[in-house]
Amino acid sequence: MIIGASVTAFLLLWWTIFYSGRYYHYVSEPVGKRISLHVGIHVTLVVGVNACLWLEQPLLFSSILAGCAGLGAGWFVGIPFSVKSILSGIMGGIGTGVSFYISMSMWMDQFNWLSFLLIGTSVIFSGSSLFQVLKSIPSFEKVLVKMWVQHPFLIAPILITVFWLYNFIEKYFPQADPTRK
């Protein structure tokens, strides 16, 4: 389940970064500040969990890598809005990297549950950030994701395909427990 949630969070974050950069002149400064904070936080969480879980990196290296990725993404999203937005994105990335290290080192025995919780919150808040960006864009602009969101007959098969691929990968290529049948 973590693979499917990670892919979904990555897509939501990528669309948020792309559309906030492309249509920044429609997004207000307070919304831009909030979006840069959310992007910095959730890029850090997604990169940190995936670096620990799938790349099998040590926790400190994963936290540093995740903090740098969140810092860069938050900084990039905050550039068109204001200095406060840039600082908000940077502090979100760095602060979440430190808190990711602390929480994972304290609850390492609950790693899978905690990873799913972190990725799940990333999906929810990344979706809300994307919604805020798409809501700011006027209707005369042609935005592919906005058309997908407006038509559930298009988005539902895509999500079903993503989770079916996840099920296929987990069934035939088990990664968490090699003794599982």
Secondary structure, 3 states (H helix, E strand, C coil): CHHHHHHHHHHHHHHHHHHHHHCHHHCCHHHHHHHHHHHHHHHHHHHHHHHHHCCCCCHHHHHHHHHHHHHHHHHHHHCCCCHHHHHHHHHHHHHHHHHHHHHHHHCHHHHHHHHHHHHHHHHHHHHHHHHHHHHHCCCCCCCHHHHHHHCHHHHHHHHHHHHHHHHHHHHHCCCCCCCCC
